[in-house]
Structures are given as C-alpha cells and as structure tokens.
Amino acid sequence: MNRRLAGGVAGGLAGGLVFGMMMQVMGMLPMVAALVNQESTAVGWVVHLVISVAIGVGYALTLGAARSGAGTHAGFGLVYGAVWWVLGALLLMPLLLGMGAFPALGQDQFMSLVGHLVFGVILGLVYAGLASQAREPSHVSRQHG
C-alpha cells in the first residue's frame, strides 16, 4: 500500500507540474489561489500542487490496484483526468469561487480539459513506472532463486 501511495504522490506531482506550467502560461494560477482567498501565482502553484497530490493519492487508492502496464494506466489516467475536469473545473471550483456550477463552455474550459487529460496521462504513466519498479525485485528474485 505504501508503494501505491508513493506512486500516487509522485504521479500527482509530475502531472501537476506539467499541468501547472500550462496553467501559468494561460494565467490561470491566480484563480486557483483564489480558492484560499489569495491572488498570487506562487500561492496558486502551492494550492494546485496540493490538489494534484491529493488527486494522485486518489488514483492510487481507486485505480492503482490494477496490475497493469503503462498503456492501461495511461488510459485509466486519461479517463481519471476527464472525470476530475468535470468534478474540479466545472463543478467544485466554480462553486467555491461563487460562479455557479458548470459555466458556459469556451476556450478556457477546453484548455482546462486538455490540461486535465495531460495531467491524467502523466499520472498514470508515472504511477505505472513506479509500480512496475516496485514489483520487479520480487519477480527477478523468483527467476534467479
């Protein structure tokens, strides 16, 4: 279980860093900071990465038990990212910021979807890479033992 959680944390951080860079280019991190009544990009980064790690741990607890390869986890991550786009970007964040759920879809929401999909794929790939490394020693010892 600890290895799964570590994979979720690492995958969440890796995906969060890439998605965060996309958000910074789009000027979206101050809106993330607004979740904690701040407006700085630096605070937005911290909030975003904390959320990314939490979502990564959620992945480890829900989908991480599947002993699958990188392709399967990339697919799981893609779907997981899409689910979090709906839950986070379209439902929770707008509600928490007083904008109402499910804002009109436009360019910002499309870019957010792309970011969530990229996040999910990276999360799944990093998770799969760490999970296969964690299983490899016992597999190798059985072959040579």
N, C-alpha and C positions, 0 to 999 in steps of 0.2 A: 504493500500500500504506500509506503514512504517513497518508493521509486516512482510510482504512478503520480503522486502529488508533486514530486520534484520535476517530473516531465511536464505536468500541467503548468507549474510555475515558470519553467524555462520556456515552454511553448507560448505561454501568455505574454511573457516579457519580449520574446523575439517578435511575435506578431504585433504586439503593442508598439514596439519601437518603429517598425516599418509603417504601420497604420498612423502612428503619431507624426512621423515625418510627412506623410501625405496630408494630415490634418493641419500641420504647421504651414505647409505651402498654401493651403486653402484658407488660412486664417481662422480656423475653427477652434483652436485650443482655448482662447478666452471664453468661448461659450461653455466649454467643459468646466473651466474654472468657476463659472457662474453657478455651477451645482453646489459649490461651497461658499457662495457669496463673495467670490473674488473675480478678478478680471485679467490677471497676468497670465502670459503664456507659460511661464515656469510653473505656476500652480496648476494650470491646465494639464501640463505634462505629468505632474505628480498624480493628479486625480485620474487621468487617463491610464497611467501605468498600474495604479492600484486596481482599477476596474479590470484592466487586461489580465492581471494576475488572478483576480477572483474568477473571471470567466475561464481562464486556463485551468484552474483547480476544478471548476465545474465540469469541464471537459474530461478531466482525468477521472472524476467520480462517476460520470454518466457513460461516456463512450470509451474511456481509456481501458476498460477491462477487456475489450475485444483484442484478441491476439492476432492482429492483422498487420499487413505490410504498409509501407509508406503510401502506396496508391490508395488503399482503402481509407487510411487515416486522413489523407488529403481530401478525399471525398466527404468523409464524415465532417471534417473541418469546414469544408465549403458550405455544407448544409447548416452546421452549427453557427457559422458566421452569418448566414442569411436569417436564421432564427433570431440571433442577437441584434441584427439590424432592425427587425420588426419590434422586438421587445425593448431594445435600448433607444435606438434613434427615432423610431416612430411612435413609441408609446411612453416609456418611462421618462426619458429626457425632456420631451416637450411638456409632459405633465408636471415634472418637477420644476421646470422653468416658467410655469404658468401660461404656456402657449396652447394648451389643449392637445389631446391625443391625435395622432395621425394627421399631421399638417399636409397641406397640398403638396403633391409630389412635383419636384422640379429638379434643376441641375444639382443643387446641394444634396438632396436626398439620393440622387443617382450616384454622386461621388461618394457619399457615405456608404451606399450599398457596395460599391466597388471596394472601398476600404475594409468593410466588414468581411467581404469574401476573401480578400488578400490575407487579412488577419487570420481567418479560419483555416485557410490552406497552410499558412506558415505554422500555426499552432499544431495542426495535425501532423505535418512533416517533422517538426522538431520533436513532438511527442513520440512519433513512431521511431525516429532515430535513437532517442534515449531509451525507449522501451526495448528495442532490439539489442542495444548495447547491454542493457541490464540483464537480458536473458542469455546473451552469448556465452558468458563464462560457464554457466551450468551446462549448456549444450556442448561446449568444447570439452569440458571435463568428462562428460559421458562418452564422448567418442574416444578419448585417449585413456579412459580409466578401465 
